[in-house]
Amino acid sequence: MPGKFLRYLLGALIVGALGLLAYQQLHASQRARTALAAITPGPVDIGFAQAMSLHHQQAIAMSQLLQDGRPTRLLVLARSIAGMQQLELGEMRGWLRLWQQPLLQLTPGMGWMLLGDEPPAADLRQYLLDCSRAPGGMVGLASMAELEQLRQSQDSVRDRQFLRLMLAHHEGAIPMARFAATQAHLPAVQELAQRIVLEQSEEIVRIRMMQQALDAMDH
């Protein structure tokens, strides 16, 4: 009798231990899936990083044109824009390399903005329509002719062109960033998108004030 009881007790302990091990393995697997989901990008994360990288590249290029040593009243602004956007561009490129994704979209388009959690509202549909009609596939991008004109212009003419192009550039980027701030999967992407909205909204105010100052100086 004692022998049977011991065998029964030993069997129960083994079954209990196996059950506990299975539970622990299941719990560990769930934790691993949760951790993986926290670093796995969705289509909005990838699309935003690629599209905003392209947008930033042009802003940096335009800002660097004003830092070629020729006279300009906008040197501080140009340096500020180039410096900030170079840091953000490096961040987005780092993500894309980590995610093993191309640094830029293989085909132009903003279709990733249709992949949020909610159906697109009227303003988003209009933005996407405007992007589809834009030569560069994105609202706010300057054309090659405009960039060449900026490169060749001088003094206040160049300053005015820079402000006009950068204003359009920022206004075109903000809807994209606002979308990613709420619809991106990863918190880091949401945080960067929110930061871009804030930075570029502040720069829009600054640019408009500079436009008014240039107008006043010419009269």
GUPA-947951 format. One record per residue (C-alpha): residue number from 1; residue in one letter; y negated, x negated, z. Coordinates in steps of 0.5 Angstrom, whole numbers, always signed. Each point is the difference from the previous one (the first is absolute). Example, Ala and Ser with C-alpha at 12.3 -4.5 7.8 and 13.67 -1.06 7.14 Angstrom:
BEGIN
(1, 'A', (+9, -25, +16))
(2, 'S', (-7, -2, -2))
***
This chain:
BEGIN
(1, 'M', (+0, +0, +0))
(2, 'P', (-5, -5, +2))
(3, 'G', (+2, -4, -7))
(4, 'K', (-2, +6, -4))
(5, 'F', (-6, +1, +4))
(6, 'L', (-2, -7, -2))
(7, 'R', (+2, +1, -7))
(8, 'Y', (-4, +6, +0))
(9, 'L', (-6, -3, +3))
(10, 'L', (+0, -6, -4))
(11, 'G', (+0, +4, -7))
(12, 'A', (-5, +5, +3))
(13, 'L', (-5, -7, +1))
(14, 'I', (+2, -2, -7))
(15, 'V', (-2, +6, -3))
(16, 'G', (-6, +0, +4))
(17, 'A', (-2, -7, -2))
(18, 'L', (+1, +2, -7))
(19, 'G', (-4, +6, +0))
(20, 'L', (-6, -4, +3))
(21, 'L', (+1, -5, -5))
(22, 'A', (+0, +5, -6))
(23, 'Y', (-6, +3, +4))
(24, 'Q', (-4, -7, +0))
(25, 'Q', (+2, -2, -7))
(26, 'L', (-3, +7, -2))
(27, 'H', (-6, -1, +4))
(28, 'A', (-1, -7, -3))
(29, 'S', (+1, +3, -7))
(30, 'Q', (-6, +5, +1))
(31, 'R', (-4, -5, +3))
(32, 'A', (+1, -5, -6))
(33, 'R', (-2, +6, -5))
(34, 'T', (-6, +2, +4))
(35, 'A', (-2, -7, +0))
(36, 'L', (+1, -1, -7))
(37, 'A', (-4, +7, -2))
(38, 'A', (-6, -3, +4))
(39, 'I', (+0, -6, -5))
(40, 'T', (+3, +3, -6))
(41, 'P', (-6, +2, -5))
(42, 'G', (-1, +7, -4))
(43, 'P', (-2, +1, -7))
(44, 'V', (-7, +1, +3))
(45, 'D', (+0, -6, +4))
(46, 'I', (+2, -4, -6))
(47, 'G', (-5, +4, -5))
(48, 'F', (-6, -1, +4))
(49, 'A', (+1, -8, +1))
(50, 'Q', (+1, -1, -7))
(51, 'A', (-6, +5, -2))
(52, 'M', (-4, -3, +5))
(53, 'S', (+1, -7, -1))
(54, 'L', (-2, +1, -8))
(55, 'H', (-6, +3, +3))
(56, 'H', (-2, -5, +5))
(57, 'Q', (+2, -6, -6))
(58, 'Q', (-6, +3, -4))
(59, 'A', (-5, +1, +6))
(60, 'I', (+1, -7, +2))
(61, 'A', (-1, -3, -7))
(62, 'M', (-6, +4, -1))
(63, 'S', (-3, -3, +7))
(64, 'Q', (+2, -7, -2))
(65, 'L', (-4, +1, -6))
(66, 'L', (-6, +0, +4))
(67, 'Q', (+2, -6, +4))
(68, 'D', (-1, -5, -6))
(69, 'G', (-6, -3, +2))
(70, 'R', (-5, +5, -4))
(71, 'P', (-6, +3, +4))
(72, 'T', (+2, +7, +3))
(73, 'R', (-2, +4, +6))
(74, 'L', (+7, +2, +1))
(75, 'L', (+3, -6, +2))
(76, 'V', (+2, +2, +7))
(77, 'L', (+3, +7, -2))
(78, 'A', (+4, -4, -6))
(79, 'R', (+3, -5, +5))
(80, 'S', (+1, +6, +5))
(81, 'I', (+4, +4, -5))
(82, 'A', (+4, -6, -3))
(83, 'G', (+2, -2, +7))
(84, 'M', (+2, +6, +3))
(85, 'Q', (+4, +2, -6))
(86, 'Q', (+3, -6, -1))
(87, 'L', (+3, +1, +7))
(88, 'E', (+3, +7, -1))
(89, 'L', (+2, -2, -7))
(90, 'G', (+4, -6, +3))
(91, 'E', (+3, +5, +5))
(92, 'M', (+2, +5, -5))
(93, 'R', (+4, -5, -4))
(94, 'G', (+3, -3, +6))
(95, 'W', (+3, +7, +1))
(96, 'L', (+2, +1, -8))
(97, 'R', (+4, -7, +1))
(98, 'L', (+3, +2, +6))
(99, 'W', (+2, +7, -3))
(100, 'Q', (+3, -4, -6))
(101, 'Q', (-5, +4, -5))
(102, 'P', (-4, -2, -6))
(103, 'L', (-7, -2, +2))
(104, 'L', (-3, +5, -5))
(105, 'Q', (+2, +6, -3))
(106, 'L', (+5, -1, -6))
(107, 'T', (-4, +6, -3))
(108, 'P', (-7, +2, +2))
(109, 'G', (+0, +7, +3))
(110, 'M', (-2, +4, +7))
(111, 'G', (+7, +4, +0))
(112, 'W', (+2, -3, +7))
(113, 'M', (-6, +4, +2))
(114, 'L', (+4, +7, -1))
(115, 'L', (+6, -3, +4))
(116, 'G', (-4, +2, +7))
(117, 'D', (+3, +5, +5))
(118, 'E', (-4, +6, -2))
(119, 'P', (-2, +2, -7))
(120, 'P', (-6, -3, -3))
(121, 'A', (-7, +4, +2))
(122, 'A', (-5, +2, -6))
(123, 'D', (-4, -6, +2))
(124, 'L', (+6, -5, -1))
(125, 'R', (+2, +3, -6))
(126, 'Q', (-7, -1, -3))
(127, 'Y', (+0, -7, +2))
(128, 'L', (+7, -1, -3))
(129, 'L', (-3, +3, -7))
(130, 'D', (-6, -4, +0))
(131, 'C', (+5, -6, +1))
(132, 'S', (+4, +2, -6))
(133, 'R', (-6, +0, -4))
(134, 'A', (-3, -7, +2))
(135, 'P', (+1, -6, -4))
(136, 'G', (+3, -4, +5))
(137, 'G', (+4, +6, +3))
(138, 'M', (-4, +0, +6))
(139, 'V', (-6, +3, +2))
(140, 'G', (-6, -5, +1))
(141, 'L', (+3, -6, -3))
(142, 'A', (-5, -4, -5))
(143, 'S', (+1, -1, -7))
(144, 'M', (+1, -7, -3))
(145, 'A', (-7, +2, -4))
(146, 'E', (-3, +1, +7))
(147, 'L', (+3, -6, +3))
(148, 'E', (-3, -4, -6))
(149, 'Q', (-7, +3, +1))
(150, 'L', (+0, -2, +7))
(151, 'R', (+2, -7, -1))
(152, 'Q', (-5, -1, -6))
(153, 'S', (-6, +4, +4))
(154, 'Q', (-5, -4, +4))
(155, 'D', (-4, +1, +6))
(156, 'S', (-2, +7, +2))
(157, 'V', (+3, +3, -6))
(158, 'R', (+7, -3, +3))
(159, 'D', (-1, +2, +7))
(160, 'R', (-1, +8, -2))
(161, 'Q', (+6, -1, -5))
(162, 'F', (+4, -2, +6))
(163, 'L', (-2, +5, +5))
(164, 'R', (+1, +5, -5))
(165, 'L', (+7, -2, -2))
(166, 'M', (+2, -1, +7))
(167, 'L', (-3, +6, +2))
(168, 'A', (+5, +4, -5))
(169, 'H', (+6, -5, +2))
(170, 'H', (-1, +2, +8))
(171, 'E', (+0, +7, -2))
(172, 'G', (+6, +0, -4))
(173, 'A', (+4, -3, +5))
(174, 'I', (-2, +4, +6))
(175, 'P', (+4, +6, -2))
(176, 'M', (+6, -4, -1))
(177, 'A', (+0, -4, +7))
(178, 'R', (-1, +7, +3))
(179, 'F', (+6, +3, -3))
(180, 'A', (+4, -6, +3))
(181, 'A', (-3, +0, +6))
(182, 'T', (+4, +7, +2))
(183, 'Q', (+5, +0, -5))
(184, 'A', (+3, -8, +0))
(185, 'H', (+6, -1, +4))
(186, 'L', (-1, -6, +4))
(187, 'P', (-5, +0, +5))
(188, 'A', (-3, -7, -2))
(189, 'V', (-1, +3, -7))
(190, 'Q', (-4, +6, +3))
(191, 'E', (-4, -5, +4))
(192, 'L', (-2, -4, -6))
(193, 'A', (-2, +6, -4))
(194, 'Q', (-4, +3, +6))
(195, 'R', (-4, -7, +1))
(196, 'I', (-1, +0, -8))
(197, 'V', (-3, +7, +0))
(198, 'L', (-5, -2, +6))
(199, 'E', (-2, -7, -3))
(200, 'Q', (-1, +3, -7))
(201, 'S', (-4, +6, +3))
(202, 'E', (-4, -4, +4))
(203, 'E', (-1, -5, -6))
(204, 'I', (-2, +6, -5))
(205, 'V', (-6, +2, +5))
(206, 'R', (-2, -8, +0))
(207, 'I', (+0, +0, -8))
(208, 'R', (-4, +6, +0))
(209, 'M', (-5, -2, +4))
(210, 'M', (+0, -7, -4))
(211, 'Q', (-1, +4, -6))
(212, 'Q', (-6, +4, +3))
(213, 'A', (-3, -7, +2))
(214, 'L', (+1, -3, -7))
(215, 'D', (-4, +6, -3))
(216, 'A', (-6, +0, +5))
(217, 'M', (+0, -8, -2))
(218, 'D', (-1, +2, -7))
(219, 'H', (-6, +5, +1))
***
